[in-house]
Amino acid sequence: MDRNIIMIAALASFGVAFGLWLVVSETPSVSYAENISIQNPPVTRTFTVFAEDTTVEIAPGKRIEAWTYNGTIPGPTLRATEGDRVIINFINNGKLPHTMHFHGDHNEKNDGVFQEVLPGDSYTYDFIAEPAGAFMYHCHVMPVSEHIRNGLYGAFIVDPKEGLEPAREYVLVKGEYDLEDQETWTPDYVFFNGYADQYWTNPLPAKTNELVRLYYIDMGAIAAFGFHIHGTIFDTITSGIWENEPIKTQTWEVSPGNAAIFEAKWKEPGRYLFHLHGVPEEKGTMAYFDVRDATPDAVDGVDVAKTKSIDMWEWQQEIAVSLQQPDPDAEITKTLVSSDHEQHHIPTSGDADTSQIVETTLCEVEEGSAVKSSNKSYYPKITQIKAGDTVTWTNKDISVHTVTSNDELFDSGMMMSGDSFEQTFDEIGLYEYYCMLHPWMTGTVKAV
């Protein structure tokens, strides 16, 4: 009987050992943190984001009218862990419809495209943060390039649930602005975090042999330029997706709408530049790291990142606010104004083409007109009526539009899909109008 007990105990011990071996054998070979047992349980993260019209300074002496998230360019950096539930209460306090479109995995109702949020309204985005990586969010109301260049964009970071190697972390969101034309390929300014060359006068601090991690987001529209860091060959996680294997790089091109994560170290103290190679380095992207030795009394996670990461976004945001000085009442230097901008050309009576004249009192906003390349607009282009007639416009498109008179005689306000607007024309004359949201759309009423 004693022998049986001993055999049972031996078998039990073998079973426990075998089970432990199976567990160990399934442990991932790649870990993101020093302690591979770290697992961050999913939580719910709630953010409130406002679309706000204001003015900001983007370079010394250059103040512009801006459309922003929470008052600055870029908007706040939103951060979650893979698997977290993210709830974003978006409130539109601007004068135009806006949305928040996130890169990453989510369904259509959280994609921030068709559910345009009108001025004074709100919308709630509710999705699971995945996959892990560096992403962006931006307004997706057309013309998208105009909404983005005017400031409606920001960074969205999703940390791996396994955790990350400790590092000093910065967020760099590349943006652009032109003082005349937001669709130009040659904008006046190309900058990081909303202000030209701000990290030349405010260099990014780092310590020797400390891992520095850059979350880089390209919210521009010009062709890809190489991101270059001096004094080191750095690791690049392509497209900013943590699932991708890092590669060694000297310079790395990131195209509009894409991202990357850069990781670098310096062995010796010094001033090490980073910038976009080529023309953008002359337009506002010249910057550098101020790398110094850590002092003997340096606090881990505060003064130097050894076993604890240091998130530098709050420091960066304070600098941005102090430079941009958001103020909705401040006088702008020169900026985009819908009524007199080149791309917002409003035709005069001499532009009228008689072949486009149709006698009717029923007009429509054509389907697909929110996309400039569709060449759709109002139909008829020129509507001929009798003085005293009432013209009715119906929005046949899926996007929001307006019917706005050049001379402020009439304005439909925001017309949702299917909405109609009526205007009576009592006097003989030409009445020209356009869409405030899609200013390439123009039309004329000819009252005879």
N, C-alpha and C positions, 0 to 999 in steps of 0.2 A: 504493500500500500504506500509506503514511503517512496518507493521507486516510482510509482505512478504520479505521485504529487510532484516529484522532481521533474519528471518528463513533461507534465502539464505546464509547470512554471517555465521550463526551458522553451517550450513551444510558444508560450505567451510572450516571452522576452524576444524571441525571434520575430514574432508577428509585429510587435511594436517597433523593433529596429527596422524591419522591412518597410513598414508604413512610413517611418521617418525618412528613409532613403527615397521613397517615392515622392514625398513632399519636396525634399531638397532637389531632386532631379528635375522638378517642374518649375523651379525658380528661374525667372528670366535671366539670361546671360548679360543683359544690359540694364543697368539701373540708373535712375535720374538723380538719386540722392545718395549720400554716404550710408544712410541706414535704410536698407532695402525693405525693412518692415514698415516703413512709413506709408500709410494709406490715409488719404484725406476723405472722410465720408462725405457724400453729397449734401449740400445745404441749399437753401433758397436765398438768392441774392436779389434784392430789389433796388432799382435805381430810378431816380426821377430826372428826366432830361427835358429842358425847355428849348424850343426854337425861339430865338430872340434877334430882333433887328437892332443893331447898334453901330457905332463907329469904332474902329481900332487903328492904331498906328502899326504899319508893317515894315517901316524903315524910318530912319531919322527924317522928320519933317514930312512924311507921307502918311496922311490919315485917310482912310477909306470908309465907305459905307459897307458894312458886313452883315451877312446872314450867318448866325452862329448857333451852336448848341451850348447853352449855359454861358453865353456872353464872351467866349474867347475862341480864337483859332489856334489849334484845333479844339474840338470839344473835349470833355473830360475823358481820360483813359478809363475804360470799364474793364474790370478784371474778375475772373471767376476760375474755378477749377473744373476740369473735365468731369462731366456728369452732374454738375450743379444745375439746378433750375434757375433760370434768369428771367426776372420780371422787370420790364422797363415801362414805366409810366411816362409816355411822351405827350407833352403839352405844347401846342403850337401857338405861341404868342407873336408870331411874325405876321406880315401883311399878305403873304402868299401861302398856298398849300405847300406842305413839306411832309417828308416821311423819314424813317430810319431804316436803311437797308443794311443788313449784316452779312458779311461773308462767313461761310461755314455751313453746317447742316441744320436745316429747319424746313418747315412746311410753307406753303404759299401765303397763308394768312399772316405769317411772321416775316415775310420777305421784304416788306416795305416798298412795294411798287404800286399795285393797283388800289390799295386802300389809302388814298391820299387824304391827309389830315388838313382840313380847312382851318383858316385863322379862327382862333377862339375855341377850337375843338381839341380833343385828346384821343389817344389810342394806346392800348396796352399790348406790348409784345411779350410773349410767354413761351420760352423754348428751353431745351436742354443744351448746355454748352458743350459742343463737340465739333470737330476733334480738338486736340490740344495744339496750340500754336498762336501765332501773331496774326490777327485779322484786322479788318477795318470796318467802320460803319460810315455811311454817308447818305445824304438825301438822294432819292432816285426820282424826283419829279423832273420831267423834261421841260427845258433843255438841261440835262444832267450836268454838263460841263459848267454851266453858269452857276447852278446851285452849289456845286463843289468848290469852284474857284472863289466864290464869294464867302466860303468859310464853313460850309455844312459838312464836316467830316471829323473823324476821330479814330482812336485805336481801341481795339477790343482784344484783350489778351486772355487766353485760356491756358492755364497751367496743367501739366500732366498730373493725373491723380497720384502717380508714384512719387511726386516731388521732384525737385531740381537740384543740381549741384549749386552750392552757395555762390553768389556772385553779386557784384554791384550792378544794378540794372537801370538802364536808361530807355526812354521811348523817344524815337525820332520819327515824326510824321512829316514827310516832304509835301509841300504845297506850292502853289504858283499863283501869281496875280498879275494882271495887266491893267494899266491905267485907262485903256481905251477899249479893248476887245477881249472878252473872256473865251473866245474860240480861236485865238491866234496860236500858231505853233511857236511863236517867239515871245513869250510873256516877259514883262519888264522885270519881274522878280521870281526867283526860285529860292525857297527857304525851308528851314527845318522849324517846325512848331510855331509857324505864324509870324516870324520876324527875321528879317534878313541879317545874316552874320551875327546872330545873337550869341553864339557860342565861341566867337572870337573875343568878344569883350567879357564874356562870362564862360570861360573854358570849363569843360567837364572834369571834375576832380577824380583821380584814381590813385591807387597805391601800387607799388612795385609788387610783382608776382601775385597780384590779386586778379581774379577772373572778372572781366567786364563783359556784360551781356547787353547788346543793343537790340531792341525790338524796332525794326525799321519798316515803315509803312509808306508806300508810294501812292499819294493821293493826287499826283499830277496828271497831265494829259500829254506832255511832250514825250518824245521817244526815250527809251531806256538809256541811262548813263551809268557808268561804273561807280560804285561806292568804294572809296579807297581809304584805308587806314594806314598811317605812316608807322614805321619802326617795327612792324610785326607781320608775320603771315598769320591770318586769322581763320577761324573756323566759320563756315557758313552753313546754316540749316536752310536749304532751299525752300522757297515759297512760304517760309515761316512755319512749316508743319513739322512738329516734333517727331513724327513717325519717320521722316526722311533722315538718312544717314548724313552726318556733317562731312563737308569736304574742305580741304585746305585751299585758301584763296588769297590772292594779293589785291584783287579788285573784283567786285561782283555787280553785274548788271541786274537791276530790278525794274520791271516795266510798270506802267501805270496800272493800278488795280491789283498789284501783287505786293508781296512782302518778303522779308528774310529776317533771320535771327543771326546776328554776328557775335562771336565770342573771341575775345582777345586778351593777351597779357603782355606786360613789358617787364623785362628783367632789371632795367636801369631807369632812374628818374629822368624826366625831361619833358619837353613840350612836343607832342606827337599829333600831327594834323589828321583830320578826317574831312572829306568833302566829296562832292560828285565831280568826277573827272570830266573835263571839257568845259563848254560854255557855262553850265550852271555854277561852276566855282567862282565865276566872275559876277554872278547875279544874286548871291546871297547864301551860298552853302559852305563858305570857308569857315572852318572851326578847328578846335584842337582839344586834346586831352592834356590836362596838367597832372603828370604822374610824379608822385613823390614817395619817399620811403615812409612807411608807417612808424610813428613814434613808439617808444617802448611801452607807454601807458595807453596805447590805442585800444579802444573798447571794441570787441568783436561784435559785428552786426550794427555798429554805430559809426565807428571811425574806419574800420576795415572789414571786408567780407572774408572771413576765414571759414567758419562753420555756420555762419548765419548770413543770409542775403540782406542787401540794403536796397530798398526801393527808392529811387531818386526822383520819381515822378512829381511828388509834391514840391520838391525843390525846383524842378524845371517849370512847374506851373506857376510858382510864385514869381519867377523871373519873367515868364511870358506876360503875366498880368501887369507887372511893373513896367514893362516895355510897351505893351499894346495900349494900356490905359483905356479900357473900354468905357465909352461914354456915348449914350444914345443922342445926346444934345450937342455934342461937339461938332465943329465945322470941319467938313471934309476938305482934303486938298484937291483931289480930282478922282472921280470914280465912275463906275458904270451907273447910268441913269436910263431906265428903260425907254423914256420918250425921245431921247436925243442920241442914243448910241447908234453906231454905224450899222450893227446888225438889226436894229429896231427901226430901220427906215420906214417912214410912213408916207405913202405915195401922195402926190398932189394931183389935182384934177388933170394936169397935163400928162400923167402917166396912164390914164384910162385907155384901155383897148376896146374899141367898139364891138369887136367880135365876141367879147365876153359878156355883153349885155343881154340879160334875160328879163322879160317882163313877168313879174310874179311878186306876190307878197309873202311867199313862203321860202325861207332860207334854212340852210342846215350847216352845222359844223360837221365836216366830212369825217367818216371813219378813218382812223390812222393819221389824222392831222397833227397829233402831238409829236410825231416823228418827222423831223425836218426833211429827211431824205425822201419821204413819201411824196413830196410835192402836193400834198393835200392841204386844204384850207377851208374857206367858206365857199359854199355853192348856193347861188351863183356868185361869181367873183364881183360882178357889177349887177345890182338889182335895180330895174327901172320900175317906178311906180308913179301914180298920180298924187299930186299934193293933197294931203288929207288922209292918205291911205295909212294903214297900220301894217308894219312888217313883223313877221314872227320868225324867230330863229329857234331851231331845235338842235340840241347837242346829240349827234349820232355817234360820237366817239366814246371810248371807254374812259378817257381822261377828262379832267376838269378844264374848262375853258371860260373865257369871258368875251363879251361883245362890248368893246369900249370905244367910244367916240374920240377922235383925235382932239376935238375942241371941247371935251368934257360936257358935251350936250347930253349924252346918255352913257350908262354903264350897267351892264346886266348883273354885275357881281359874279361870284363863282357859280358856274353852271355845271352841275353834276351830269353824268350820263343820263340822257332822257329828259333833262330839264328844258324848258322853253322860256323865251324872253320876247316881249312885245314892245315896239316903239312906234309912235305915230309921228309922221312927218307932215307938218302943216304948211310949210313953205317950199317953194321951188328952190332947188339947189343940189349940190353934190355933198353927201355926208360920208366921210371916210372913217373907217374904224379898224381896230386890230384886236388881237388877243394879248392881254397883259402877260400871260404865262408863257405864250409861244409867239413871240413878237414877229416872226416871219409870216404869220397868218394875218392877211389884210383883206379888206373888202370895201365896197362902195355902194351906197344907195343913191340913185339918181332920181330925184323927184321932179316931175315935169307938169 
